[in-house]
Amino acid sequence: MTLLVRDVDDQIRANLDFHTRLGVDHFIVMDNRSTDRTREILAEYERQGLVTYMYQPEDTFSQARWVTGMARSAWEYGADWVINNDADEFWYPSGGDLKGVLSQVPPEFDAVAVERSHFVPGRLAGGAPFWEALTVRYAVTLKPNGEQWPGKVCHRGRPDVEVGYGNHTASAGGRALRATHAPIEILHFPVRSYEKFERTVVNGGEANARNPDRPVKRWQELYETWKRGELRAYFDSLVPDPAALDAGLRDGRYVRDERLKHALSG
């Protein structure tokens, strides 16, 4: 598994522990200028031999290039399958573990397309870990323009893979890898606390602005919201109060989902 991270000390331990339990053999982690405890936490797993650590000093969010490099390195290490992941995403197989599920993919397919379930933001009280507090997801998650959020793609290890921005695509020689579906779902926790949300928006927005391709339009929009002093109000609008949460559960807009909580509590 590859991970491109920045200031994710609230979730990186959970991500590594979860995926280790579900069959991931090794992690290649690129740290892009973290200033919190991310490096310290990763060092623990590096000493255990679970993590290959890379430091990325550039501040241009050249994600596709960086992740492509890590994915090719995974092939050099002998990876059969490569999951290019984000620290807020948890790849959850419906049965068994990831290694077993991916081993059943027919040989004519070189990639697996996986959909994401987005969890409803909440307010973390008393320093509780996000996976204990955030146990409700959207039944259907749409972009602000009403379109469906894209899923992600994992792929067989290969030396010529090209990973697209956001890890939504994988190709080789200019052609998309032939993909199928497998019983895996991504549990996605993009918004956990205002402090982390603000840091992500500012770091990502500034880096995105320095990239001539401006690859992430959403970050550009959120960064402009922050500069106008409106990001806190936007965050508050995402977090339902208890009454709204109950109403959403009753009418089917929200779904109670404690799978990650149970996986990490055990």
Secondary structure in CASP SS format (residue, H / E / C, confidence):
PFRMAT SS
TARGET T0000
AUTHOR 0000-0000-0000
METHOD secondary structure of the structure
MODEL  1
M C 1.00
T E 1.00
L E 1.00
L E 1.00
V E 1.00
R C 1.00
D C 1.00
V C 1.00
D C 1.00
D C 1.00
Q C 1.00
I H 1.00
R H 1.00
A H 1.00
N H 1.00
L H 1.00
D H 1.00
F H 1.00
H H 1.00
T H 1.00
R H 1.00
L C 1.00
G C 1.00
V C 1.00
D C 1.00
H C 1.00
F E 1.00
I E 1.00
V E 1.00
M E 1.00
D E 1.00
N C 1.00
R C 1.00
S C 1.00
T C 1.00
D C 1.00
R C 1.00
T H 1.00
R H 1.00
E H 1.00
I H 1.00
L H 1.00
A H 1.00
E H 1.00
Y H 1.00
E H 1.00
R H 1.00
Q C 1.00
G C 1.00
L C 1.00
V E 1.00
T E 1.00
Y E 1.00
M E 1.00
Y E 1.00
Q C 1.00
P C 1.00
E C 1.00
D C 1.00
T C 1.00
F C 1.00
S C 1.00
Q H 1.00
A H 1.00
R H 1.00
W H 1.00
V H 1.00
T H 1.00
G H 1.00
M H 1.00
A H 1.00
R H 1.00
S H 1.00
A H 1.00
W H 1.00
E H 1.00
Y C 1.00
G C 1.00
A C 1.00
D C 1.00
W E 1.00
V E 1.00
I C 1.00
N E 1.00
N E 1.00
D C 1.00
A C 1.00
D C 1.00
E E 1.00
F E 1.00
W E 1.00
Y E 1.00
P E 1.00
S C 1.00
G C 1.00
G C 1.00
D C 1.00
L H 1.00
K H 1.00
G H 1.00
V H 1.00
L H 1.00
S H 1.00
Q C 1.00
V C 1.00
P C 1.00
P C 1.00
E C 1.00
F C 1.00
D C 1.00
A E 1.00
V E 1.00
A E 1.00
V E 1.00
E C 1.00
R E 1.00
S E 1.00
H E 1.00
F E 1.00
V C 1.00
P C 1.00
G C 1.00
R C 1.00
L C 1.00
A C 1.00
G C 1.00
G C 1.00
A C 1.00
P C 1.00
F H 1.00
W H 1.00
E H 1.00
A H 1.00
L C 1.00
T C 1.00
V E 1.00
R E 1.00
Y E 1.00
A C 1.00
V C 1.00
T C 1.00
L E 1.00
K C 1.00
P C 1.00
N C 1.00
G C 1.00
E C 1.00
Q E 1.00
W C 1.00
P C 1.00
G C 1.00
K E 1.00
V E 1.00
C E 1.00
H E 1.00
R E 1.00
G C 1.00
R C 1.00
P C 1.00
D C 1.00
V C 1.00
E E 1.00
V E 1.00
G C 1.00
Y H 1.00
G H 1.00
N H 1.00
H C 1.00
T C 1.00
A E 1.00
S E 1.00
A E 1.00
G C 1.00
G C 1.00
R E 1.00
A E 1.00
L C 1.00
R C 1.00
A E 1.00
T E 1.00
H E 1.00
A C 1.00
P C 1.00
I E 1.00
E E 1.00
I E 1.00
L E 1.00
H E 1.00
F C 1.00
P C 1.00
V C 1.00
R C 1.00
S C 1.00
Y H 1.00
E H 1.00
K H 1.00
F H 1.00
E H 1.00
R H 1.00
T H 1.00
V H 1.00
V H 1.00
N H 1.00
G H 1.00
G H 1.00
E H 1.00
A H 1.00
N H 1.00
A H 1.00
R H 1.00
N C 1.00
P C 1.00
D C 1.00
R C 1.00
P C 1.00
V C 1.00
K H 1.00
R H 1.00
W H 1.00
Q H 1.00
E H 1.00
L H 1.00
Y H 1.00
E H 1.00
T H 1.00
W H 1.00
K H 1.00
R C 1.00
G C 1.00
E C 1.00
L H 1.00
R H 1.00
A H 1.00
Y H 1.00
F H 1.00
D H 1.00
S H 1.00
L H 1.00
V C 1.00
P C 1.00
D C 1.00
P H 1.00
A H 1.00
A H 1.00
L H 1.00
D H 1.00
A H 1.00
G H 1.00
L H 1.00
R H 1.00
D H 1.00
G C 1.00
R C 1.00
Y E 1.00
V E 1.00
R E 1.00
D C 1.00
E C 1.00
R H 1.00
L H 1.00
K H 1.00
H H 1.00
A H 1.00
L H 1.00
S H 1.00
G C 1.00
END
